Amino acid sequence: MKKLLDILMWNKSSSGVAVKGYMFVTDNPESYCGIKQVKEGKVGKLYTIKEEPKLWEIGFHASSDPLSAYRQNKAEGRLFEVEARGKIVQDGNYFAAQKIRLIREIDTKKLFLAFAIDCANHCLINYRSYSPRDNRPYKAIEAAEAYQKDQSENNKFLAKLAAESALSAASDLSDRSGFVSAQGAAKASAQSAAESASYAARSAINFAAQSAAESASYAARSAGNAVYAAALYAGYDAGTDAWFVGYAAQSAEMNRQKEVLETLIGKCYL
């Protein structure tokens, strides 16, 4: 009965359109999750403040997607799908609200491990194109997938070793002196792909959200550099046309990642 009354009061007292988002509830003192009272993380409970929200200062802070929520809060924690109402101040992917309800809790380990694996897999071709005989990044992704199926200590240890091996593969390509050339851009793309694979394996070890964020970032860079390299090979000008198509490819990969994340969320509710 109390929960029903709470919902009725929520609908009655809320103004404007509800904004869906995601919030990490964490003990990190630098977190922007907003208010101490929300740290209990009680699903279904309505949290309110009287003050007008101010982004990065006052209110319940959340983001439009889980990856942005991690970047906003600077720490791992419990991840919730939330609904905000009342006065809301929004800037890009981030917003602060007067009223918020925790709708569902999400399994962060399951979500971000699957997401990191997808990101790494999607850009792996850029490494194989440059170093077809080196399977270290592939083995890192394979180790992450093995841990995904069986979260044993042995698989966790193997993922750690594979992550270090993929990082070594990336280090082998760290010389970017020829980045403005097609060959240099292809090399940079391969290096980023290896980094993405390394972080995918690391997401099986600990700090899943942080590792997934890094894997996604490197995957996007790999996509951008791969297209940039192709444009240079095709004779595009390095400073204008090639740069723009490379940037567009990176942005497209980031948008693809957001869609993947949204799809995975539905499979990761606790």
FIKERO-89584 format. One line per field, with one value per atom (N, C-alpha, C): x, y, z. Coordinates in steps of 0.05 Angstrom, whole numbers, plus 5000, padded with zeros to 4 digits. Layout:
c1 c(X / ...)
c2 c(Y / ...)
c3 c(Z / ...)
END
This chain:
c1 c(5017 / 5000 / 5017 / 5039 / 5056 / 5069 / 5078 / 5090 / 5071 / 5045 / 5025 / 5020 / 5018 / 5015 / 5038 / 5062 / 5086 / 5086 / 5076 / 5075 / 5054 / 5031 / 5010 / 5020 / 5034 / 5045 / 5066 / 5081 / 5102 / 5089 / 5067 / 5054 / 5040 / 5030 / 5016 / 5035 / 5057 / 5075 / 5095 / 5098 / 5118 / 5107 / 5125 / 5117 / 5134 / 5123 / 5139 / 5141 / 5156 / 5160 / 5181 / 5177 / 5197 / 5221 / 5244 / 5269 / 5281 / 5286 / 5298 / 5328 / 5341 / 5370 / 5383 / 5408 / 5423 / 5441 / 5443 / 5458 / 5475 / 5500 / 5517 / 5515 / 5507 / 5506 / 5532 / 5548 / 5575 / 5581 / 5601 / 5610 / 5633 / 5640 / 5662 / 5654 / 5670 / 5662 / 5662 / 5675 / 5675 / 5653 / 5636 / 5614 / 5594 / 5581 / 5560 / 5532 / 5530 / 5504 / 5486 / 5497 / 5481 / 5477 / 5460 / 5451 / 5458 / 5465 / 5473 / 5450 / 5426 / 5403 / 5399 / 5408 / 5404 / 5423 / 5444 / 5464 / 5455 / 5431 / 5420 / 5411 / 5406 / 5399 / 5375 / 5353 / 5328 / 5311 / 5307 / 5291 / 5262 / 5250 / 5222 / 5218 / 5238 / 5235 / 5238 / 5221 / 5222 / 5241 / 5260 / 5279 / 5273 / 5272 / 5266 / 5284 / 5287 / 5300 / 5282 / 5284 / 5269 / 5283 / 5310 / 5325 / 5323 / 5327 / 5328 / 5354 / 5354 / 5378 / 5397 / 5423 / 5444 / 5465 / 5469 / 5486 / 5514 / 5523 / 5549 / 5551 / 5528 / 5528 / 5505 / 5480 / 5457 / 5438 / 5427 / 5407 / 5417 / 5398 / 5404 / 5415 / 5441 / 5454 / 5453 / 5446 / 5445 / 5452 / 5453 / 5462 / 5444 / 5446 / 5428 / 5436 / 5461 / 5470 / 5489 / 5492 / 5509 / 5538 / 5549 / 5577 / 5581 / 5563 / 5565 / 5561 / 5544 / 5540 / 5566 / 5581 / 5606 / 5626 / 5627 / 5646 / 5638 / 5612 / 5603 / 5610 / 5609 / 5613 / 5641 / 5658 / 5686 / 5692 / 5673 / 5678 / 5658 / 5666 / 5649 / 5627 / 5607 / 5586 / 5562 / 5539 / 5515 / 5502 / 5494 / 5482 / 5452 / 5438 / 5409 / 5398 / 5376 / 5360 / 5342 / 5340 / 5325 / 5305 / 5286 / 5267 / 5266 / 5272 / 5273 / 5249 / 5240 / 5218 / 5222 / 5202 / 5205 / 5223 / 5237 / 5255 / 5280 / 5287 / 5310 / 5328 / 5353 / 5373 / 5390 / 5392 / 5405 / 5426 / 5448 / 5469 / 5481 / 5474 / 5484 / 5474 / 5492 / 5485 / 5479 / 5482 / 5481 / 5458 / 5446 / 5425 / 5424 / 5412 / 5408 / 5378 / 5366 / 5337 / 5330 / 5306 / 5295 / 5284 / 5273 / 5260 / 5271 / 5276 / 5285 / 5276 / 5270 / 5263 / 5281 / 5292 / 5308 / 5289 / 5290 / 5271 / 5280 / 5305 / 5316 / 5346 / 5356 / 5385 / 5396 / 5419 / 5432 / 5458 / 5462 / 5486 / 5510 / 5526 / 5547 / 5568 / 5575 / 5596 / 5587 / 5563 / 5552 / 5550 / 5539 / 5535 / 5561 / 5579 / 5603 / 5623 / 5623 / 5640 / 5630 / 5604 / 5593 / 5597 / 5595 / 5599 / 5628 / 5647 / 5675 / 5683 / 5672 / 5678 / 5667 / 5643 / 5632 / 5649 / 5658 / 5674 / 5700 / 5713 / 5739 / 5736 / 5715 / 5710 / 5705 / 5691 / 5684 / 5707 / 5728 / 5752 / 5775 / 5772 / 5794 / 5804 / 5787 / 5795 / 5817 / 5817 / 5837 / 5865 / 5865 / 5891 / 5900 / 5881 / 5887 / 5896 / 5886 / 5894 / 5923 / 5931 / 5959 / 5978 / 5970 / 5988 / 5973 / 5969 / 5952 / 5963 / 5989 / 6000 / 6001 / 5995 / 5996 / 5968 / 5964 / 5937 / 5934 / 5952 / 5950 / 5924 / 5916 / 5891 / 5867 / 5867 / 5846 / 5844 / 5867 / 5868 / 5857 / 5861 / 5851 / 5820 / 5809 / 5780 / 5769 / 5783 / 5775 / 5776 / 5796 / 5797 / 5774 / 5767 / 5744 / 5718 / 5715 / 5691 / 5690 / 5713 / 5715 / 5706 / 5715 / 5707 / 5677 / 5667 / 5639 / 5621 / 5631 / 5616 / 5621 / 5644 / 5652 / 5670 / 5658 / 5673 / 5689 / 5707 / 5724 / 5750 / 5764 / 5789 / 5810 / 5809 / 5828 / 5824 / 5799 / 5793 / 5799 / 5795 / 5802 / 5832 / 5848 / 5877 / 5886 / 5873 / 5880 / 5873 / 5851 / 5844 / 5865 / 5875 / 5896 / 5921 / 5929 / 5952 / 5948 / 5924 / 5917 / 5916 / 5906 / 5905 / 5933 / 5951 / 5979 / 5992 / 5985 / 5996 / 5986 / 5960 / 5949 / 5960 / 5965 / 5977 / 6006 / 6019 / 6046 / 6045 / 6025 / 6021 / 6017 / 6001 / 5997 / 6023 / 6039 / 6064 / 6083 / 6082 / 6099 / 6093 / 6070 / 6062 / 6061 / 6075 / 6072 / 6086 / 6103 / 6116 / 6097 / 6089 / 6070 / 6083 / 6108 / 6122 / 6111 / 6099 / 6089 / 6058 / 6046 / 6017 / 6002 / 6015 / 6001 / 6002 / 6018 / 6018 / 5997 / 5989 / 5969 / 5979 / 6004 / 6016 / 6015 / 6022 / 6022 / 5994 / 5975 / 5947 / 5937 / 5944 / 5936 / 5949 / 5974 / 5988 / 5975 / 5967 / 5953 / 5927 / 5913 / 5887 / 5891 / 5912 / 5918 / 5925 / 5940 / 5948 / 5924 / 5906 / 5881 / 5864 / 5863 / 5848 / 5860 / 5886 / 5899 / 5894 / 5894 / 5887 / 5858 / 5840 / 5812 / 5809 / 5824 / 5823 / 5834 / 5856 / 5868 / 5849 / 5835 / 5815 / 5791 / 5784 / 5762 / 5769 / 5794 / 5802 / 5804 / 5813 / 5814 / 5787 / 5766 / 5739 / 5730 / 5743 / 5737 / 5750 / 5771 / 5786 / 5774 / 5772 / 5760 / 5754 / 5741 / 5734 / 5722 / 5700 / 5687 / 5679 / 5667 / 5658 / 5682 / 5702 / 5726 / 5739 / 5743 / 5755 / 5739 / 5712 / 5694 / 5695 / 5697 / 5699 / 5724 / 5746 / 5771 / 5770 / 5758 / 5756 / 5740 / 5718 / 5701 / 5716 / 5730 / 5745 / 5766 / 5781 / 5802 / 5789 / 5766 / 5753 / 5744 / 5734 / 5726 / 5750 / 5772 / 5796 / 5806 / 5804 / 5813 / 5796 / 5770 / 5752 / 5758 / 5763 / 5769 / 5796 / 5816 / 5842 / 5842 / 5826 / 5825 / 5814 / 5793 / 5780 / 5799 / 5812 / 5831 / 5854 / 5863 / 5884 / 5874 / 5850 / 5839 / 5836 / 5828 / 5825 / 5852 / 5872 / 5899 / 5909 / 5904 / 5911 / 5897 / 5872 / 5856 / 5863 / 5882 / 5891 / 5878 / 5862 / 5849 / 5870 / 5864 / 5882 / 5882 / 5906 / 5909 / 5896 / 5898 / 5889 / 5860 / 5846 / 5818 / 5800 / 5798 / 5779 / 5784 / 5809 / 5815 / 5808 / 5815 / 5809 / 5779 / 5763 / 5734 / 5721 / 5730 / 5718 / 5727 / 5751 / 5760 / 5745 / 5740 / 5724 / 5695 / 5684 / 5657 / 5655 / 5676 / 5677 / 5678 / 5694 / 5697 / 5670 / 5656 / 5630 / 5609 / 5610 / 5592 / 5596 / 5621 / 5627 / 5616 / 5619 / 5608 / 5578 / 5565 / 5536 / 5528 / 5543 / 5538 / 5541 / 5561 / 5566 / 5542 / 5531 / 5507 / 5484 / 5480 / 5458 / 5462 / 5487 / 5494 / 5489 / 5497 / 5494 / 5465 / 5448 / 5419 / 5408 / 5417 / 5407 / 5416 / 5440 / 5451 / 5437 / 5429 / 5417 / 5394 / 5377 / 5353 / 5359 / 5383 / 5391 / 5406 / 5410 / 5427 / 5414 / 5387 / 5374 / 5378 / 5382 / 5384 / 5356)
c2 c(4976 / 5000 / 5025 / 5025 / 5048 / 5053 / 5032 / 5035 / 5046 / 5038 / 5048 / 5078 / 5086 / 5114 / 5131 / 5119 / 5133 / 5139 / 5119 / 5122 / 5144 / 5143 / 5163 / 5192 / 5194 / 5220 / 5229 / 5210 / 5216 / 5228 / 5215 / 5225 / 5252 / 5255 / 5280 / 5303 / 5298 / 5320 / 5327 / 5308 / 5312 / 5332 / 5348 / 5367 / 5362 / 5367 / 5363 / 5334 / 5329 / 5302 / 5288 / 5262 / 5246 / 5242 / 5242 / 5238 / 5212 / 5193 / 5168 / 5171 / 5158 / 5160 / 5137 / 5140 / 5120 / 5134 / 5121 / 5133 / 5112 / 5118 / 5102 / 5112 / 5094 / 5101 / 5091 / 5110 / 5103 / 5118 / 5108 / 5122 / 5141 / 5144 / 5162 / 5191 / 5205 / 5232 / 5252 / 5246 / 5263 / 5257 / 5238 / 5229 / 5251 / 5251 / 5270 / 5257 / 5234 / 5221 / 5240 / 5259 / 5281 / 5282 / 5266 / 5269 / 5244 / 5248 / 5225 / 5205 / 5214 / 5196 / 5175 / 5181 / 5162 / 5139 / 5141 / 5121 / 5095 / 5095 / 5069 / 5052 / 5065 / 5050 / 5033 / 5044 / 5029 / 5031 / 5009 / 5009 / 5016 / 5034 / 5042 / 5065 / 5073 / 5095 / 5122 / 5141 / 5168 / 5185 / 5198 / 5216 / 5244 / 5263 / 5291 / 5311 / 5334 / 5357 / 5381 / 5401 / 5426 / 5446 / 5445 / 5465 / 5461 / 5482 / 5480 / 5466 / 5447 / 5434 / 5452 / 5446 / 5461 / 5440 / 5438 / 5417 / 5418 / 5395 / 5391 / 5402 / 5413 / 5424 / 5414 / 5417 / 5411 / 5393 / 5373 / 5355 / 5327 / 5311 / 5283 / 5282 / 5274 / 5274 / 5247 / 5246 / 5222 / 5228 / 5207 / 5210 / 5194 / 5201 / 5188 / 5159 / 5151 / 5124 / 5115 / 5089 / 5079 / 5087 / 5090 / 5097 / 5126 / 5143 / 5171 / 5173 / 5156 / 5155 / 5148 / 5129 / 5122 / 5146 / 5158 / 5181 / 5204 / 5207 / 5229 / 5225 / 5200 / 5195 / 5187 / 5182 / 5177 / 5153 / 5135 / 5111 / 5089 / 5065 / 5042 / 5044 / 5028 / 5028 / 5012 / 5015 / 5002 / 5020 / 5007 / 5022 / 5018 / 5041 / 5040 / 5054 / 5043 / 5058 / 5076 / 5101 / 5120 / 5136 / 5148 / 5166 / 5191 / 5214 / 5240 / 5257 / 5273 / 5292 / 5317 / 5335 / 5360 / 5379 / 5396 / 5414 / 5398 / 5400 / 5385 / 5404 / 5403 / 5419 / 5399 / 5403 / 5383 / 5396 / 5382 / 5391 / 5366 / 5363 / 5340 / 5314 / 5296 / 5270 / 5271 / 5294 / 5295 / 5313 / 5306 / 5323 / 5321 / 5342 / 5343 / 5348 / 5334 / 5336 / 5339 / 5350 / 5353 / 5326 / 5310 / 5285 / 5262 / 5240 / 5217 / 5192 / 5172 / 5145 / 5125 / 5107 / 5085 / 5063 / 5058 / 5040 / 5011 / 5006 / 4979 / 4980 / 4959 / 4957 / 4940 / 4947 / 4933 / 4920 / 4896 / 4881 / 4893 / 4909 / 4924 / 4905 / 4885 / 4866 / 4853 / 4843 / 4830 / 4849 / 4873 / 4893 / 4902 / 4911 / 4923 / 4903 / 4879 / 4858 / 4852 / 4848 / 4842 / 4866 / 4890 / 4914 / 4916 / 4912 / 4914 / 4893 / 4869 / 4848 / 4856 / 4867 / 4875 / 4897 / 4917 / 4938 / 4927 / 4910 / 4899 / 4882 / 4865 / 4848 / 4865 / 4887 / 4903 / 4916 / 4922 / 4935 / 4916 / 4891 / 4872 / 4870 / 4873 / 4871 / 4891 / 4914 / 4934 / 4925 / 4908 / 4897 / 4875 / 4858 / 4835 / 4844 / 4867 / 4877 / 4886 / 4896 / 4906 / 4885 / 4868 / 4846 / 4820 / 4808 / 4784 / 4759 / 4758 / 4735 / 4737 / 4760 / 4764 / 4760 / 4740 / 4734 / 4743 / 4759 / 4767 / 4783 / 4802 / 4816 / 4796 / 4779 / 4759 / 4741 / 4733 / 4716 / 4731 / 4757 / 4773 / 4773 / 4777 / 4776 / 4748 / 4728 / 4701 / 4695 / 4705 / 4701 / 4715 / 4739 / 4753 / 4738 / 4726 / 4711 / 4685 / 4673 / 4649 / 4656 / 4679 / 4687 / 4694 / 4705 / 4712 / 4687 / 4664 / 4639 / 4625 / 4627 / 4613 / 4631 / 4644 / 4664 / 4650 / 4633 / 4618 / 4635 / 4629 / 4643 / 4637 / 4613 / 4605 / 4622 / 4625 / 4642 / 4671 / 4680 / 4707 / 4712 / 4692 / 4693 / 4693 / 4676 / 4675 / 4701 / 4713 / 4739 / 4760 / 4759 / 4778 / 4775 / 4750 / 4745 / 4754 / 4749 / 4756 / 4786 / 4800 / 4829 / 4841 / 4830 / 4840 / 4834 / 4811 / 4803 / 4822 / 4829 / 4847 / 4875 / 4883 / 4909 / 4910 / 4888 / 4885 / 4888 / 4876 / 4879 / 4908 / 4922 / 4951 / 4967 / 4960 / 4974 / 4970 / 4947 / 4941 / 4960 / 4973 / 4991 / 5020 / 5026 / 5053 / 5076 / 5070 / 5092 / 5104 / 5129 / 5142 / 5164 / 5162 / 5183 / 5188 / 5167 / 5169 / 5170 / 5182 / 5181 / 5195 / 5216 / 5231 / 5216 / 5195 / 5178 / 5157 / 5145 / 5124 / 5100 / 5093 / 5071 / 5076 / 5101 / 5109 / 5108 / 5117 / 5117 / 5088 / 5071 / 5043 / 5030 / 5037 / 5027 / 5037 / 5063 / 5074 / 5060 / 5054 / 5040 / 5012 / 4998 / 4971 / 4973 / 4993 / 4996 / 5001 / 5018 / 5023 / 4998 / 4982 / 4957 / 4938 / 4937 / 4920 / 4930 / 4956 / 4968 / 4961 / 4963 / 4956 / 4927 / 4909 / 4881 / 4876 / 4891 / 4889 / 4897 / 4919 / 4928 / 4910 / 4897 / 4878 / 4855 / 4846 / 4825 / 4835 / 4860 / 4872 / 4875 / 4878 / 4882 / 4856 / 4834 / 4808 / 4806 / 4823 / 4821 / 4839 / 4865 / 4883 / 4910 / 4928 / 4954 / 4952 / 4937 / 4931 / 4955 / 4975 / 4999 / 5015 / 5019 / 5034 / 5020 / 4994 / 4979 / 4980 / 4978 / 4980 / 5007 / 5028 / 5055 / 5059 / 5047 / 5049 / 5032 / 5008 / 4991 / 5005 / 5018 / 5032 / 5056 / 5071 / 5094 / 5086 / 5065 / 5055 / 5044 / 5031 / 5020 / 5042 / 5064 / 5087 / 5100 / 5102 / 5113 / 5095 / 5069 / 5050 / 5053 / 5056 / 5059 / 5084 / 5106 / 5132 / 5131 / 5119 / 5118 / 5099 / 5078 / 5059 / 5073 / 5089 / 5103 / 5126 / 5139 / 5160 / 5148 / 5125 / 5112 / 5105 / 5094 / 5087 / 5112 / 5135 / 5159 / 5169 / 5167 / 5175 / 5157 / 5131 / 5113 / 5121 / 5131 / 5138 / 5166 / 5179 / 5205 / 5229 / 5226 / 5249 / 5266 / 5292 / 5310 / 5304 / 5302 / 5293 / 5313 / 5339 / 5359 / 5365 / 5358 / 5366 / 5341 / 5333 / 5312 / 5286 / 5277 / 5252 / 5254 / 5277 / 5281 / 5280 / 5292 / 5293 / 5266 / 5250 / 5223 / 5205 / 5209 / 5194 / 5201 / 5227 / 5236 / 5226 / 5226 / 5215 / 5186 / 5171 / 5142 / 5137 / 5154 / 5152 / 5158 / 5178 / 5186 / 5164 / 5152 / 5130 / 5106 / 5100 / 5078 / 5084 / 5109 / 5116 / 5114 / 5121 / 5118 / 5089 / 5073 / 5044 / 5032 / 5041 / 5032 / 5038 / 5062 / 5069 / 5051 / 5044 / 5026 / 4998 / 4989 / 4963 / 4962 / 4984 / 4986 / 4985 / 4999 / 4999 / 4971 / 4957 / 4929 / 4911 / 4914 / 4897 / 4902 / 4926 / 4933 / 4915 / 4910 / 4894 / 4865 / 4857 / 4829 / 4828 / 4852 / 4853 / 4864 / 4864 / 4873 / 4852 / 4862 / 4844 / 4835)
c3 c(5000 / 5000 / 5000 / 5017 / 5018 / 4991 / 4978 / 4952 / 4931 / 4932 / 4914 / 4919 / 4945 / 4951 / 4942 / 4945 / 4937 / 4907 / 4891 / 4862 / 4855 / 4869 / 4864 / 4870 / 4893 / 4900 / 4880 / 4870 / 4850 / 4825 / 4815 / 4791 / 4796 / 4820 / 4826 / 4829 / 4842 / 4848 / 4826 / 4807 / 4786 / 4765 / 4755 / 4733 / 4709 / 4686 / 4661 / 4654 / 4633 / 4622 / 4638 / 4643 / 4657 / 4639 / 4651 / 4637 / 4647 / 4629 / 4636 / 4636 / 4654 / 4655 / 4671 / 4677 / 4692 / 4713 / 4736 / 4758 / 4772 / 4776 / 4793 / 4822 / 4839 / 4868 / 4880 / 4891 / 4900 / 4925 / 4940 / 4964 / 4958 / 4933 / 4926 / 4933 / 4950 / 4959 / 4936 / 4913 / 4890 / 4870 / 4878 / 4860 / 4857 / 4833 / 4828 / 4829 / 4843 / 4845 / 4861 / 4875 / 4885 / 4914 / 4925 / 4952 / 4969 / 4993 / 5010 / 5013 / 5014 / 5020 / 4998 / 4973 / 4951 / 4952 / 4969 / 4970 / 4982 / 4995 / 5004 / 4980 / 4958 / 4933 / 4935 / 4944 / 4947 / 4922 / 4908 / 4884 / 4890 / 4874 / 4877 / 4895 / 4910 / 4929 / 4915 / 4923 / 4912 / 4929 / 4916 / 4930 / 4920 / 4938 / 4931 / 4946 / 4934 / 4948 / 4943 / 4960 / 4956 / 4939 / 4939 / 4925 / 4894 / 4879 / 4850 / 4843 / 4824 / 4817 / 4801 / 4805 / 4790 / 4782 / 4756 / 4746 / 4759 / 4768 / 4781 / 4809 / 4819 / 4846 / 4864 / 4854 / 4870 / 4854 / 4868 / 4855 / 4851 / 4842 / 4836 / 4807 / 4805 / 4779 / 4766 / 4741 / 4725 / 4697 / 4680 / 4652 / 4634 / 4608 / 4588 / 4582 / 4589 / 4583 / 4605 / 4610 / 4631 / 4629 / 4605 / 4602 / 4611 / 4604 / 4613 / 4643 / 4654 / 4683 / 4697 / 4686 / 4699 / 4697 / 4674 / 4670 / 4688 / 4693 / 4709 / 4739 / 4748 / 4776 / 4784 / 4765 / 4769 / 4787 / 4789 / 4806 / 4799 / 4806 / 4803 / 4825 / 4823 / 4844 / 4834 / 4847 / 4839 / 4817 / 4795 / 4773 / 4772 / 4769 / 4769 / 4744 / 4733 / 4714 / 4731 / 4724 / 4740 / 4723 / 4737 / 4724 / 4739 / 4726 / 4739 / 4730 / 4749 / 4743 / 4759 / 4758 / 4772 / 4756 / 4769 / 4756 / 4748 / 4722 / 4712 / 4696 / 4702 / 4687 / 4671 / 4645 / 4628 / 4611 / 4607 / 4589 / 4575 / 4549 / 4535 / 4547 / 4554 / 4565 / 4595 / 4608 / 4637 / 4646 / 4669 / 4680 / 4710 / 4723 / 4752 / 4756 / 4775 / 4779 / 4809 / 4813 / 4840 / 4851 / 4833 / 4841 / 4824 / 4838 / 4823 / 4836 / 4819 / 4829 / 4816 / 4833 / 4823 / 4813 / 4787 / 4774 / 4776 / 4767 / 4766 / 4772 / 4784 / 4787 / 4765 / 4755 / 4732 / 4741 / 4732 / 4738 / 4722 / 4736 / 4722 / 4710 / 4725 / 4715 / 4689 / 4689 / 4665 / 4642 / 4647 / 4626 / 4614 / 4630 / 4619 / 4608 / 4618 / 4607 / 4578 / 4575 / 4549 / 4530 / 4540 / 4524 / 4515 / 4533 / 4526 / 4505 / 4508 / 4489 / 4461 / 4460 / 4434 / 4421 / 4437 / 4426 / 4415 / 4430 / 4422 / 4397 / 4396 / 4373 / 4348 / 4351 / 4328 / 4314 / 4329 / 4317 / 4313 / 4320 / 4318 / 4289 / 4270 / 4242 / 4235 / 4249 / 4243 / 4252 / 4273 / 4281 / 4263 / 4256 / 4239 / 4211 / 4202 / 4176 / 4176 / 4199 / 4201 / 4210 / 4229 / 4239 / 4238 / 4215 / 4212 / 4226 / 4232 / 4245 / 4276 / 4286 / 4315 / 4327 / 4343 / 4354 / 4383 / 4394 / 4422 / 4428 / 4412 / 4418 / 4417 / 4397 / 4394 / 4419 / 4429 / 4453 / 4478 / 4479 / 4501 / 4501 / 4477 / 4475 / 4481 / 4471 / 4476 / 4506 / 4521 / 4550 / 4564 / 4555 / 4566 / 4562 / 4539 / 4533 / 4549 / 4554 / 4571 / 4600 / 4609 / 4637 / 4637 / 4616 / 4614 / 4618 / 4607 / 4609 / 4635 / 4646 / 4671 / 4687 / 4708 / 4723 / 4745 / 4737 / 4756 / 4760 / 4782 / 4788 / 4767 / 4756 / 4735 / 4710 / 4702 / 4678 / 4683 / 4708 / 4715 / 4712 / 4722 / 4720 / 4690 / 4674 / 4646 / 4631 / 4640 / 4628 / 4635 / 4659 / 4667 / 4649 / 4645 / 4629 / 4600 / 4590 / 4562 / 4559 / 4579 / 4578 / 4576 / 4592 / 4592 / 4565 / 4553 / 4527 / 4505 / 4506 / 4486 / 4489 / 4514 / 4519 / 4508 / 4510 / 4498 / 4468 / 4456 / 4427 / 4419 / 4435 / 4430 / 4433 / 4453 / 4458 / 4434 / 4422 / 4399 / 4376 / 4376 / 4354 / 4364 / 4385 / 4398 / 4384 / 4365 / 4350 / 4330 / 4335 / 4318 / 4301 / 4297 / 4282 / 4254 / 4243 / 4216 / 4215 / 4236 / 4239 / 4216 / 4205 / 4183 / 4157 / 4155 / 4131 / 4134 / 4111 / 4111 / 4128 / 4124 / 4139 / 4170 / 4177 / 4205 / 4217 / 4202 / 4212 / 4215 / 4196 / 4199 / 4223 / 4228 / 4252 / 4277 / 4278 / 4301 / 4306 / 4284 / 4286 / 4298 / 4289 / 4300 / 4329 / 4337 / 4365 / 4382 / 4373 / 4389 / 4391 / 4370 / 4371 / 4391 / 4393 / 4413 / 4441 / 4445 / 4471 / 4479 / 4459 / 4465 / 4474 / 4461 / 4468 / 4496 / 4502 / 4529 / 4550 / 4546 / 4566 / 4567 / 4546 / 4547 / 4566 / 4564 / 4583 / 4611 / 4614 / 4641 / 4654 / 4638 / 4649 / 4662 / 4656 / 4669 / 4697 / 4701 / 4726 / 4748 / 4743 / 4762 / 4747 / 4762 / 4751 / 4723 / 4721 / 4695 / 4680 / 4694 / 4680 / 4669 / 4686 / 4677 / 4653 / 4655 / 4633 / 4607 / 4610 / 4587 / 4574 / 4591 / 4580 / 4564 / 4574 / 4559 / 4533 / 4535 / 4511 / 4490 / 4498 / 4479 / 4466 / 4483 / 4473 / 4452 / 4458 / 4440 / 4414 / 4417 / 4393 / 4375 / 4386 / 4370 / 4356 / 4370 / 4358 / 4335 / 4340 / 4319 / 4294 / 4298 / 4275 / 4260 / 4274 / 4261 / 4246 / 4259 / 4246 / 4222 / 4223 / 4201 / 4176 / 4180 / 4157 / 4148 / 4167 / 4161 / 4143 / 4151 / 4135 / 4107 / 4105 / 4079 / 4061 / 4074 / 4059 / 4048 / 4065 / 4056 / 4033 / 4036 / 4014 / 3988 / 3991 / 3967 / 3956 / 3970 / 3959 / 3971 / 3993 / 4006 / 4019 / 4022 / 4035 / 4065 / 4077 / 4105 / 4125 / 4119 / 4138 / 4137 / 4116 / 4113 / 4109 / 4083 / 4076 / 4092 / 4093 / 4107 / 4136 / 4148 / 4177 / 4182 / 4165 / 4169 / 4167 / 4147 / 4144 / 4167 / 4177 / 4200 / 4225 / 4229 / 4252 / 4250 / 4226 / 4222 / 4229 / 4222 / 4228 / 4258 / 4271 / 4300 / 4314 / 4304 / 4315 / 4310 / 4286 / 4280 / 4298 / 4304 / 4322 / 4351 / 4359 / 4386 / 4387 / 4365 / 4364 / 4363 / 4349 / 4349 / 4377 / 4391 / 4418 / 4437 / 4434 / 4450 / 4445 / 4419 / 4412 / 4424 / 4423 / 4434 / 4464 / 4477 / 4506 / 4514 / 4499 / 4504 / 4501 / 4481 / 4476 / 4499 / 4508 / 4529 / 4556 / 4562 / 4588 / 4594 / 4574 / 4578 / 4587 / 4583 / 4590 / 4617 / 4629 / 4652 / 4677 / 4679 / 4703 / 4725 / 4750 / 4772 / 4782)
END
